[in-house]
Amino acid sequence: MSESCSFALPDLYRLIARRPADVVVGRRDGDVVRNAELLQRIHAWHGLLQRRAGRNFALFLEDSIEFGAALLGAWHAGKTIWLPADRLAATCDTLAQSVDGFLGEFPAAVAPLAPHIADESVAFEIRIIPPDFPALVVYTSGTTGDAQAIPKRMSQLSREIATLESLFGERLGDAAIVATVSHQHIYGLLFKVLWPLVEGRIIHSRIQNFPEELLLAISQHPCALIASPAYLKRLPDHLAWADAQPLRAVFSSGGPLSTDVATSTGNLLGQVPIEVYGSSETGGIAWRQRITGVSDAWHPMPNVEWRRSAENLLEVRSPHLSDDNWFALADCVQPLGEGFELRGRSDRIVKIEEKRISLTAIESRLNNSGLVSVARVVVCDEAVGQRQRLAAFVVLSDDGKRVLEGNGKLALNGQLRNVLSGTIEPVALPRRWRYLDQMPTDAQGKTSRAALLALLDVRPRTPHLRLIARDEQRVELEMIVPADLYYFDGHFPEAPILPGVVQVDWAISNGRQYFDLPPHFQGINALKFQQVIQADTPVTLELLHDRQKSSLNFRYFSPKGQHASGRILFTATPHVSPSSASLSP
């Protein structure tokens, strides 16, 4: 494992090319992926992007091996890659303001690109990528607000990989990498893709969503597990974990593990998790392993300096940052031994009716009530001109469930408000309550504010439709978009208009309802948006299916004229397969 050093990532292609063609680099759906195939896919993505104008491209692929090939091909084509956490319509609309194109598995409406087999033959120049190359734009998780875009230079990523190998490389050895988190976030990107590519460790290409899948994966050979607190705390104890190959390491990031979860994970998997503390902005800051008898302090990573501010907040200076300045975090910190302990966040103070309210304090009171297993409290805006209100999302304890079943929701709401009254300002008492079986989590195991607020949202996401005409190849539908449509949010407040991404998705979904379309999107041609579609205005959607060409023509029109049109192409085979002829505009 001597290849890991500060210049390994910029020279990653050469490292991969030096390895034997038949060496196994990954596992995908039970099959092995060899180095020759990885190089072929790097060349294909490079060939696609070498011919494309523009610098910035958004990338979304679920397969980690294909993702790694796309990333390296893009970098050698001089492109900066933007990594969103999801591919929702709102995310695509935001990205479209910053990127020159979309790559991989985005919705058809944004015309995502993927390489054609001919792209593999485009000349590939082997070079060391400069340290100051703008390699990535990643996003914060959105747990405390809207996700923020964070640029990353090649040197930052390279230094962080070198840090990880110096800390943990010896214990991993030749372990294969298995993950329950996505590489679309900085934690999964580093631990699941870039670090193993540099070190030549085998990558399992798919996320192990279910414990049964995980058990099968780690039973094949020695592995290291890249996981989240949300996943580890739900590990079932009835599976035969003892029959699996011994894990070399278990990593967890995204939030602190409780002592109970750390212990139970160690008992089940044979390794107490190594917790990694950091953020999208700072990269890795510290780590700990909560072994019995060992301090719970976080240990700073090599070359990471830390200090406590006058407000007891953590400040760090690190080679993983974009500059040599001190960076202030919103985490309260207390020195402990040779490291520090975290004492909660300071940025969860909100103003309601001019009063400063601590969301953390409200959650703490609820969690200590005996009725609640876990609580999250967020601010929600009821309507323009109305005051902000708080919403509480609660997973009940067994006692809380008995109160809910015996007395009903209103009684339980009142009982929890009484828990808060006397210590919380009346204006800060939650006005909306949602009782959940579990908190919604993303691929990183994190619960974002947006995911919680979506649970409050009962607005329609589809139009009112009436069938006007239908035959074997043609369907005509009258469509009226309700004024409270979910997708009007932010698009635009003064005069809501229907996003183009949604128009194309509705054409596809209705096309699939009325016609037998091939399963995979291949491309979209002649896409035009001539006039906006507004709320409560009847519009006709016409769909024409050409079975011979595997295409769906659509157009939206009204007495005002044509609003939008295009031709969507489908194929029976997925376009990301190396052996298939994929979309090439």
Beta strands, then each sheet from edge to edge (+ up, - down):
strand 1: 24-28
strand 2: 31-34
strand 3: 56-60
strand 4: 80-82
strand 5: 101-104
strand 6: 134-139
strand 7: 149-153
strand 8: 176-179
strand 9: 203-204
strand 10: 223-227
strand 11: 249-253
strand 12: 274-279
strand 13: 283-289
strand 14: 299-300
strand 15: 305-308
strand 16: 313-317
strand 17: 327-336
strand 18: 339-345
strand 19: 349-352
strand 20: 355-358
strand 21: 372-381
strand 22: 388-396
strand 23: 432-436
strand 24: 464-470
strand 25: 474-480
strand 26: 520-529
strand 27: 539-546
strand 28: 551-558
strand 29: 561-571
sheet 1: 2+ 1- 9-
sheet 2: 5+ 3+ 4+ 6+ 7-
sheet 3: 8+ 10+ 11+ 12+ 13- 14+
sheet 4: 15+ 16- 17+ 18-
sheet 5: 19+ 20-
sheet 6: 21+ 22- 23-
sheet 7: 24+ 25- 27+ 28- 29+ 26-
end
